[in-house]
């Protein structure tokens, strides 16, 4: 698998059509400021993410007509103002994709043992801000979740927890299976460590109750030894399902 491979790791199952799950959490970023008397620069934003099933349709996939599902994903990142997230012109993204139901298998590897590194789509549209009301068609035949929708990515191997975990979703406690994975990429002058923890649950539409991601970056001079790697930045994302509904309607109108 190439270092740039991406994941479909936020969609593990397909619920009844009309189902909705809404996540809330934080996106934190710390950047080194060498020589600054104020120390590292720390920033934090609120992030909301909503996934909906908004329709069924039979469509051609791999030469056959198959049942498909329209999935809509909305991501909002910004700071709270007057009780709402102020996303500016780039902090809101909406994706609407037609996904073959057979492609959602809920596993990190398929029946042939190959990594599930992406989610194939038949058609797709996206809108990236409120100033451009016309959705743009997605020309690729895959939904690229990482990094614009979520920082959850694919890992070659994930470790499954041995005991159930409990996550509070709204007012309810749900039983979850914990999966952890990490990926490290190093060059002569950069090193990046990407770590993720997922909490999977059958009680949550699309299968994911909670996730955390941490991306750490270090750097050094090209001819310096590895012991000279120094902190550059760290991104931490924490997201938890807060609301589940059964009457979802599409927000992105497409032809």
NORCOR-V153661 format. One record per helix or strand. SS is the DSSP state (a for helix, b for strand). FROM is the first residue (numbers start at 0). LEN is the number of residues. If there is no record, write none. Layout:
SS FROM LEN
SS FROM LEN
This chain:
b 19 12
b 40 21
b 63 18
b 83 3
b 91 9
a 100 3
b 108 1
b 114 1
b 118 2
b 122 5
b 135 2
b 141 2
b 158 2
b 164 5
b 171 15
b 189 11
a 204 3
b 207 12
a 225 3
b 229 16
